[in-house]
Amino acid sequence: MYALYEKKAEGNGFRYKFTRQDSLFGCNIGRIPNFLRVNLRESDSEPNYRWQISIADSFKQIGQPDSTLIINLKPKSLTPNLSLYELVKVWGYSDHGWTPILFQLRGLFVDEDPTTTNVRDFCRSKQEIDEPIFSMMYLSGTVKQGKIAGKWLPPGPSPTNSVLLWPNAFTYFASVAARAIQETPFQRV
């Protein structure tokens, strides 16, 4: 579902090579809380703590400049479907023990035929990449006095897993998404 890939520029696009399965969530092993933890200051704390993570910058910071994270959005689809998305940025709004998050994604394969691609080693031209794409969810966990607090896990499957956003959080996410759309270097229509 989540994987670490090596990413290198190649021709008019990029080559992606599978490295290993990875985790985005969990206070101990999750990439999101671990990338966030590196830059926290003691003054960073809920309520209303806004943060962002650039995946490329975070990997550079830990000495892995050619790494990226890929999400298989439909790993158990009943009909064969290849839906791989590169995670570009994550924004969060930590408040009252919860953190709604917004993902900025690049659509590498969006509802495509899985039999035509080796998902462990593939190339995508800039023209084949859909971006920006956004997805939201929330995590049980927050930031308190410069530390990751709670489990930093999404809730279990439920018909009521929608993200509830109060005006301050909604305004924050709307503004960062609008800025990301303006800053995207290439967009496929």
C-alpha positions as CSV (number, residue, x, y, z in Angstrom):
1,M,0.0,0.0,0.0
2,Y,2.8,2.4,0.8
3,A,6.3,1.9,-0.6
4,L,9.7,3.5,-0.7
5,Y,11.0,4.0,-4.3
6,E,14.2,5.4,-5.8
7,K,13.4,8.2,-8.2
8,K,15.8,9.5,-10.9
9,A,15.3,11.9,-13.7
10,E,15.3,10.1,-17.1
11,G,14.6,11.7,-20.5
12,N,11.6,13.9,-20.2
13,G,10.4,12.2,-17.0
14,F,11.4,10.0,-14.2
15,R,12.3,6.4,-13.4
16,Y,10.9,4.8,-10.3
17,K,12.5,1.7,-8.7
18,F,10.8,-0.1,-5.8
19,T,13.0,-0.3,-2.7
20,R,10.7,-1.7,0.0
21,Q,7.3,-1.5,1.6
22,D,7.1,1.4,4.0
23,S,4.7,3.0,6.5
24,L,3.3,6.5,6.6
25,F,1.6,6.3,9.9
26,G,2.4,5.3,13.5
27,C,4.3,7.4,16.1
28,N,7.3,5.1,16.0
29,I,7.8,3.9,12.4
30,G,5.6,6.2,10.3
31,R,7.3,8.5,7.8
32,I,4.9,11.4,8.4
33,P,5.4,11.7,12.2
34,N,9.1,11.0,11.9
35,F,9.7,13.6,9.2
36,L,7.6,16.1,11.3
37,R,9.5,15.2,14.5
38,V,12.9,16.3,13.0
39,N,11.9,19.9,12.7
40,L,9.7,20.4,15.8
41,R,10.6,23.1,18.3
42,E,9.4,23.1,21.9
43,S,7.0,26.0,21.1
44,D,5.2,23.9,18.4
45,S,2.0,22.7,20.0
46,E,-1.7,22.3,19.6
47,P,-4.2,24.0,19.6
48,N,-4.3,25.0,16.0
49,Y,-0.8,23.8,15.1
50,R,-0.3,24.1,11.4
51,W,2.6,22.2,9.7
52,Q,3.8,21.0,6.3
53,I,6.2,18.4,5.1
54,S,7.9,18.3,1.7
55,I,8.7,14.7,1.0
56,A,11.6,15.5,-1.3
57,D,13.1,17.9,1.2
58,S,12.6,15.5,4.1
59,F,14.5,12.7,2.2
60,K,17.3,15.1,1.4
61,Q,17.5,16.1,5.1
62,I,18.1,12.4,6.1
63,G,20.6,11.7,3.3
64,Q,18.3,10.0,0.8
65,P,17.9,12.6,-1.9
66,D,16.8,10.0,-4.6
67,S,14.0,8.5,-2.5
68,T,10.2,9.1,-2.7
69,L,7.0,7.5,-1.3
70,I,4.5,5.9,-3.6
71,I,0.9,5.0,-2.5
72,N,-1.0,2.2,-4.2
73,L,-4.5,3.7,-3.8
74,K,-6.4,0.6,-4.8
75,P,-4.3,-2.4,-3.8
76,K,-7.3,-4.8,-3.3
77,S,-9.6,-3.6,-6.1
78,L,-12.0,-6.3,-7.3
79,T,-11.4,-5.3,-10.9
80,P,-7.7,-5.1,-12.0
81,N,-6.6,-1.5,-11.5
82,L,-3.3,0.2,-11.3
83,S,-3.5,3.4,-9.2
84,L,0.0,4.6,-8.1
85,Y,0.4,8.1,-6.6
86,E,3.6,9.8,-5.6
87,L,3.4,11.7,-2.3
88,V,4.7,15.2,-2.8
89,K,3.6,17.2,0.4
90,V,1.7,16.7,3.5
91,W,0.0,19.4,5.5
92,G,-1.4,18.9,8.9
93,Y,-3.6,20.8,11.5
94,S,-3.0,19.3,14.9
95,D,-5.7,20.2,17.5
96,H,-7.5,18.5,20.4
97,G,-5.6,15.2,20.0
98,W,-6.4,14.8,16.3
99,T,-4.6,15.8,13.1
100,P,-6.5,16.1,9.8
101,I,-4.0,15.9,7.0
102,L,-4.0,16.9,3.3
103,F,-1.8,15.0,0.8
104,Q,-0.6,16.6,-2.4
105,L,-0.1,13.7,-4.9
106,R,1.2,13.1,-8.4
107,G,-0.9,10.6,-10.3
108,L,1.6,8.2,-11.9
109,F,-0.9,5.6,-12.9
110,V,-4.6,6.6,-12.5
111,D,-7.0,3.7,-13.0
112,E,-4.8,2.0,-15.6
113,D,-4.4,-1.6,-16.7
114,P,-2.0,-3.3,-14.3
115,T,-0.8,-5.9,-16.8
116,T,1.1,-3.3,-18.9
117,T,3.5,-2.1,-16.2
118,N,6.2,-3.6,-14.0
119,V,5.3,-1.7,-10.8
120,R,8.8,-2.4,-9.4
121,D,10.6,-0.5,-12.1
122,F,8.9,1.9,-14.4
123,C,9.2,5.3,-16.2
124,R,6.7,8.1,-16.5
125,S,7.1,11.2,-18.7
126,K,6.0,14.6,-17.4
127,Q,3.1,14.4,-19.8
128,E,1.8,11.1,-18.3
129,I,1.8,12.5,-14.8
130,D,-1.5,14.0,-13.4
131,E,-0.9,16.7,-10.8
132,P,-1.7,18.2,-8.4
133,I,-4.2,15.8,-6.9
134,F,-5.3,16.1,-3.2
135,S,-6.6,13.6,-0.7
136,M,-7.5,14.1,3.0
137,M,-7.8,11.9,6.1
138,Y,-7.2,12.3,9.8
139,L,-5.0,10.7,12.3
140,S,-5.3,10.0,16.0
141,G,-2.4,12.0,17.4
142,T,-1.2,15.6,17.7
143,V,1.8,17.8,18.5
144,K,2.3,19.0,22.1
145,Q,5.2,21.1,23.3
146,G,7.4,20.1,20.4
147,K,6.7,16.4,20.6
148,I,4.6,13.8,18.7
149,A,1.8,12.8,21.0
150,G,-0.6,9.9,20.5
151,K,-0.5,7.0,18.1
152,W,-0.6,8.9,14.8
153,L,-2.8,6.2,13.2
154,P,-5.9,6.6,11.0
155,P,-9.1,5.2,12.5
156,G,-10.3,1.8,11.5
157,P,-12.7,1.3,8.7
158,S,-16.1,2.8,9.4
159,P,-18.9,4.4,7.4
160,T,-18.3,7.6,9.4
161,N,-14.6,8.2,8.6
162,S,-15.1,11.5,6.9
163,V,-12.8,14.4,7.8
164,L,-14.6,17.0,9.9
165,L,-13.0,20.5,9.5
166,W,-13.8,23.5,11.6
167,P,-13.4,26.9,9.9
168,N,-9.8,27.5,10.9
169,A,-8.6,24.1,9.7
170,F,-10.7,24.3,6.5
171,T,-9.3,27.8,5.7
172,Y,-5.8,26.6,6.2
173,F,-6.2,23.6,3.9
174,A,-8.0,25.6,1.2
175,S,-5.1,28.2,1.2
176,V,-2.3,25.6,1.0
177,A,-4.1,23.7,-1.8
178,A,-4.7,26.8,-3.8
179,R,-1.0,27.7,-3.5
180,A,0.1,24.2,-4.5
181,I,-2.1,24.4,-7.6
182,Q,-0.5,27.7,-8.6
183,E,3.1,26.4,-8.0
184,T,2.7,23.1,-9.9
185,P,5.2,23.2,-12.8
186,F,3.2,21.0,-15.2
187,Q,-0.4,19.9,-15.2
188,R,-2.1,17.5,-17.5
189,V,-5.6,18.4,-18.5
